[in-house]
Amino acid sequence: MIFPSLLKSGDKIAIVSPAGKLQSNDLVGATNILSSWGLQVVLGDHVYDSDNYFAGKDEVRLKDIQQAFDDPSIMAVLCGRGGYGITRIIEKIDLKSISAKPKWVIGFSDITALHLKLVRHKIASIHGPLATSFANGTEQVTINSLQSLLFSGVSKLTAKQGSIRSGAVTAPLTGGNLSLILDSLGTADEIDTKNKILFIEEIGEKTYKIDRMFQQLLRAGKLENLAGLVIGHFSQIDNQSSPFGDSWQEVITNIVDSYSYPLAFGFGFGHEPENSALVMGGLYKLKVNSEQSTIEWENMD
């Protein structure tokens, strides 16, 4: 796995919009905070473009992210927002430059697809806040976690509820948004979960759809040989007028009941103000027990 260098004061970070469109003041918070860290913020030429739902037409969104990847002076790339759009351009993104001179790519939600592509090419990236997150009531712990990871190589999360199945493992981390993980199946960027710690978050789904998506992961063999499974925020999960019966937590627990790897809920990542940064492809130590569950990046630098 290729790990980009940690950042230092004076480094450049680009903000691009590869998916949904932005509002006119969406980047003020991110620009101010990143600048206070000593970073030089460079905005993509089309970062504020609009084409119906998207931040500009496919070709200009592709142009901005490719330019950020290719510019050797850019040390990190922060995605503006998620929503939908990255999969429309992902097959055309050229990773030669970023493989030769790696830089941190930061985002979550729809950006999961890009993370999975990067990991498939052995490039580590950061599942963490989007640029719009800086202005949307994001908790300070989220901002601090990204700063600590980028500048100090520190990434440690503690779950806010007890364990489901105890254990301790050290393994590479992969995952992201459940819907986008499902979208990767059958593509060149299909998620590889074998001997990995899988982390998952989701928003705005019904419980029966959570069941269906986890059943698909099960049928595809993606839950069979895990090192561990950690669950973050499942936000705005709506049991339709005819209740499913099991809660979404019970759905997940029951589907993986026959396996022995550690399982824990309650980690602070996903579509909530607390969305701590994680290193996709990083070697993490997962400890799950009845008292406390933690996951920590074993930064070898």
C-alpha positions as CSV (number, residue, x, y, z in Angstrom):
1,M,0.0,0.0,0.0
2,I,1.3,3.5,-0.9
3,F,0.8,6.1,1.8
4,P,1.1,9.8,1.0
5,S,3.3,12.0,3.1
6,L,1.9,13.7,6.2
7,L,1.2,17.4,5.6
8,K,3.1,20.4,6.9
9,S,2.5,24.1,7.0
10,G,2.7,25.7,3.5
11,D,1.5,22.6,1.7
12,K,-1.3,23.0,-0.9
13,I,-4.7,21.3,-0.7
14,A,-7.1,21.4,-3.6
15,I,-10.9,21.4,-3.2
16,V,-12.8,19.8,-6.1
17,S,-16.4,18.9,-6.8
18,P,-16.6,15.5,-8.4
19,A,-20.3,14.8,-7.5
20,G,-23.1,17.0,-6.3
21,K,-23.2,20.8,-6.8
22,L,-22.3,23.4,-4.1
23,Q,-24.0,26.5,-2.9
24,S,-22.1,29.8,-3.2
25,N,-20.8,29.9,0.3
26,D,-20.3,26.2,1.0
27,L,-16.5,26.4,1.0
28,V,-16.0,29.3,3.3
29,G,-15.8,27.2,6.5
30,A,-13.4,24.7,4.9
31,T,-11.2,27.4,3.4
32,N,-10.9,29.3,6.7
33,I,-10.1,26.2,8.8
34,L,-7.6,24.7,6.3
35,S,-5.9,28.1,6.0
36,S,-5.7,28.3,9.8
37,W,-3.7,25.0,9.7
38,G,-1.2,26.7,7.5
39,L,-2.4,25.1,4.2
40,Q,-2.7,26.9,0.9
41,V,-6.2,26.2,-0.4
42,V,-6.5,25.8,-4.2
43,L,-10.1,25.7,-5.6
44,G,-10.8,23.7,-8.7
45,D,-11.6,25.8,-11.8
46,H,-15.2,24.4,-11.9
47,V,-15.8,23.8,-8.2
48,Y,-18.9,26.0,-8.2
49,D,-20.3,24.9,-11.6
50,S,-23.8,23.6,-11.8
51,D,-25.5,21.3,-14.2
52,N,-28.9,20.3,-12.7
53,Y,-28.0,18.0,-9.8
54,F,-24.3,17.9,-10.5
55,A,-21.3,20.3,-9.9
56,G,-21.0,20.8,-13.7
57,K,-21.0,18.5,-16.6
58,D,-19.1,15.2,-16.3
59,E,-16.2,16.4,-18.4
60,V,-15.5,19.5,-16.2
61,R,-15.8,17.5,-12.9
62,L,-13.4,15.0,-14.4
63,K,-11.0,17.8,-15.6
64,D,-10.8,19.3,-12.1
65,I,-10.1,16.1,-10.2
66,Q,-7.6,15.0,-12.8
67,Q,-5.8,18.3,-12.7
68,A,-5.6,18.1,-8.9
69,F,-4.2,14.6,-9.2
70,D,-1.7,15.6,-11.8
71,D,-0.4,18.8,-10.2
72,P,2.8,17.9,-8.3
73,S,2.5,20.9,-6.0
74,I,-0.9,19.6,-4.6
75,M,-0.4,17.4,-1.5
76,A,-4.0,16.6,-0.7
77,V,-7.4,16.7,-2.4
78,L,-10.6,17.4,-0.5
79,C,-13.9,16.6,-2.2
80,G,-16.5,19.3,-2.0
81,R,-19.5,17.2,-1.3
82,G,-21.0,13.8,-2.0
83,G,-24.6,13.1,-3.1
84,Y,-24.1,11.3,-6.5
85,G,-21.8,11.7,-9.5
86,I,-18.4,10.2,-8.9
87,T,-19.3,6.9,-10.6
88,R,-20.2,8.7,-13.8
89,I,-16.6,9.7,-14.3
90,I,-14.6,7.2,-12.3
91,E,-13.6,5.0,-15.2
92,K,-11.9,7.9,-16.9
93,I,-9.8,9.1,-13.9
94,D,-6.1,8.4,-14.6
95,L,-4.2,7.4,-11.5
96,K,-0.7,7.4,-13.0
97,S,0.3,10.7,-11.4
98,I,-1.1,10.0,-8.0
99,S,0.5,6.6,-8.0
100,A,3.9,8.2,-8.8
101,K,3.4,11.0,-6.3
102,P,0.7,10.0,-3.8
103,K,-1.5,12.6,-2.2
104,W,-4.3,12.3,0.3
105,V,-7.8,12.1,-1.2
106,I,-10.4,13.0,1.4
107,G,-14.2,12.5,1.5
108,F,-17.0,10.0,2.2
109,S,-20.5,9.0,1.1
110,D,-20.5,9.0,-2.7
111,I,-16.7,9.4,-2.6
112,T,-16.6,5.8,-1.3
113,A,-16.4,4.7,-5.0
114,L,-13.2,6.7,-5.5
115,H,-11.7,5.3,-2.2
116,L,-12.3,1.8,-3.4
117,K,-10.7,2.5,-6.8
118,L,-7.6,4.0,-5.0
119,V,-7.3,1.0,-2.7
120,R,-7.6,-1.4,-5.6
121,H,-4.5,0.5,-7.0
122,K,-2.7,0.2,-3.6
123,I,-3.1,4.0,-2.8
124,A,-4.3,4.8,0.7
125,S,-6.9,7.6,1.1
126,I,-9.0,9.2,3.9
127,H,-12.6,8.4,4.6
128,G,-13.5,11.6,6.4
129,P,-15.4,15.0,6.2
130,L,-16.2,16.7,2.9
131,A,-15.5,20.4,2.4
132,T,-19.2,21.1,3.0
133,S,-18.9,19.3,6.3
134,F,-16.8,22.2,7.7
135,A,-19.8,24.5,7.5
136,N,-22.7,22.1,8.5
137,G,-22.4,21.9,12.2
138,T,-19.6,19.3,12.2
139,E,-18.4,18.5,15.7
140,Q,-14.9,19.7,16.6
141,V,-13.9,16.1,17.2
142,T,-14.3,15.5,13.4
143,I,-12.2,18.5,12.4
144,N,-9.6,17.6,15.0
145,S,-9.5,14.0,13.8
146,L,-8.7,15.0,10.2
147,Q,-6.0,17.5,11.3
148,S,-4.4,14.9,13.6
149,L,-4.4,12.3,10.8
150,L,-3.0,14.7,8.1
151,F,-0.3,16.3,10.2
152,S,0.5,13.7,12.9
153,G,-0.6,10.3,11.4
154,V,-3.0,9.7,14.3
155,S,-6.3,7.9,13.8
156,K,-8.1,6.3,16.7
157,L,-11.8,5.9,17.3
158,T,-13.7,4.7,20.4
159,A,-17.2,3.2,20.1
160,K,-20.0,4.7,22.1
161,Q,-21.7,1.4,22.9
162,G,-20.7,-2.1,24.1
163,S,-19.4,-4.9,21.9
164,I,-21.5,-7.4,20.1
165,R,-18.7,-10.0,19.6
166,S,-15.3,-9.5,21.3
167,G,-11.9,-10.0,19.8
168,A,-8.7,-8.3,18.8
169,V,-7.2,-8.2,15.3
170,T,-4.8,-6.2,13.3
171,A,-5.6,-5.9,9.6
172,P,-6.1,-3.5,6.7
173,L,-9.2,-1.4,6.7
174,T,-11.7,-1.1,3.9
175,G,-15.3,0.0,3.5
176,G,-17.4,3.1,3.5
177,N,-21.0,3.8,2.5
178,L,-23.1,0.6,2.2
179,S,-24.9,1.6,-1.0
180,L,-21.6,2.5,-2.7
181,I,-20.0,-0.8,-1.6
182,L,-22.8,-2.7,-3.2
183,D,-22.4,-0.6,-6.4
184,S,-18.8,-1.7,-6.6
185,L,-19.7,-5.4,-7.0
186,G,-19.0,-6.7,-10.5
187,T,-16.8,-3.8,-11.4
188,A,-13.0,-3.4,-11.7
189,D,-13.1,-1.6,-8.3
190,E,-15.1,-4.3,-6.5
191,I,-14.4,-4.2,-2.8
192,D,-11.9,-6.8,-1.5
193,T,-12.8,-7.8,2.1
194,K,-10.8,-10.9,2.5
195,N,-8.8,-10.7,5.8
196,K,-9.8,-7.0,6.1
197,I,-11.5,-5.0,8.8
198,L,-14.7,-3.8,7.1
199,F,-16.3,-0.6,8.2
200,I,-19.8,0.5,7.0
201,E,-22.1,3.5,7.4
202,E,-25.4,4.4,5.7
203,I,-28.1,7.1,5.6
204,G,-31.7,7.3,4.5
205,E,-32.6,3.7,3.9
206,K,-35.4,1.5,5.2
207,T,-34.6,-1.5,7.4
208,Y,-35.6,-4.0,4.8
209,K,-33.2,-2.4,2.3
210,I,-30.4,-2.7,4.9
211,D,-31.3,-6.4,5.2
212,R,-31.3,-6.8,1.4
213,M,-27.9,-5.1,1.0
214,F,-26.3,-7.2,3.7
215,Q,-27.8,-10.3,2.2
216,Q,-26.2,-9.3,-1.1
217,L,-22.8,-8.9,0.6
218,L,-23.3,-12.3,2.2
219,R,-24.2,-13.9,-1.2
220,A,-21.2,-12.3,-2.8
221,G,-18.9,-13.7,-0.2
222,K,-17.9,-10.3,1.2
223,L,-18.8,-11.1,4.8
224,E,-17.2,-14.6,5.0
225,N,-13.5,-14.0,5.5
226,L,-13.4,-10.7,7.4
227,A,-10.9,-9.9,10.1
228,G,-13.5,-7.7,11.8
229,L,-16.7,-5.7,11.2
230,V,-17.2,-2.2,12.6
231,I,-20.4,-0.2,12.2
232,G,-20.7,3.6,12.2
233,H,-23.7,5.8,11.9
234,F,-26.8,4.4,10.2
235,S,-28.7,7.7,10.0
236,Q,-32.4,8.4,9.3
237,I,-33.2,4.7,8.9
238,D,-37.0,4.5,8.4
239,N,-39.1,1.5,9.2
240,Q,-42.0,1.8,6.7
241,S,-45.6,1.7,7.8
242,S,-45.4,-2.1,8.0
243,P,-42.4,-2.6,10.4
244,F,-39.7,-5.0,9.3
245,G,-39.6,-6.6,12.7
246,D,-35.9,-6.6,13.5
247,S,-34.0,-3.4,14.0
248,W,-31.2,-2.6,11.5
249,Q,-28.7,-3.5,14.2
250,E,-30.4,-6.9,14.7
251,V,-30.4,-7.4,10.9
252,I,-26.6,-7.0,10.7
253,T,-26.0,-9.0,13.8
254,N,-28.2,-11.9,12.7
255,I,-26.6,-12.1,9.2
256,V,-23.1,-12.4,10.5
257,D,-24.1,-14.5,13.5
258,S,-22.3,-17.7,12.2
259,Y,-18.9,-16.0,12.0
260,S,-16.5,-15.5,14.8
261,Y,-14.7,-12.2,13.9
262,P,-15.1,-9.2,16.3
263,L,-18.1,-7.1,15.7
264,A,-18.9,-3.6,17.2
265,F,-21.4,-0.9,16.6
266,G,-21.4,2.8,17.7
267,F,-18.3,4.2,16.0
268,G,-18.3,7.9,15.1
269,F,-18.1,7.9,11.3
270,G,-20.7,8.5,8.7
271,H,-23.6,11.0,8.0
272,E,-23.6,12.7,11.4
273,P,-21.7,15.8,12.8
274,E,-19.2,13.3,14.3
275,N,-17.4,11.8,11.3
276,S,-13.9,11.0,12.3
277,A,-11.2,10.3,9.7
278,L,-10.1,6.8,8.8
279,V,-7.3,5.6,6.5
280,M,-8.6,3.4,3.7
281,G,-6.0,0.7,3.2
282,G,-4.4,1.5,6.5
283,L,-3.3,-1.2,9.0
284,Y,-5.6,-0.9,12.0
285,K,-5.7,-2.5,15.4
286,L,-9.3,-3.4,16.4
287,K,-10.1,-4.2,20.0
288,V,-13.6,-5.2,20.9
289,N,-14.6,-6.1,24.4
290,S,-17.5,-5.7,26.8
291,E,-16.0,-2.5,28.3
292,Q,-14.8,-0.6,25.3
293,S,-14.2,-1.0,21.6
294,T,-11.4,0.9,19.7
295,I,-9.9,1.0,16.3
296,E,-6.5,2.6,15.8
297,W,-4.2,3.1,12.8
298,E,-0.9,1.3,13.2
299,N,1.0,4.1,11.3
300,M,4.3,2.5,10.3
301,D,6.0,5.9,9.6
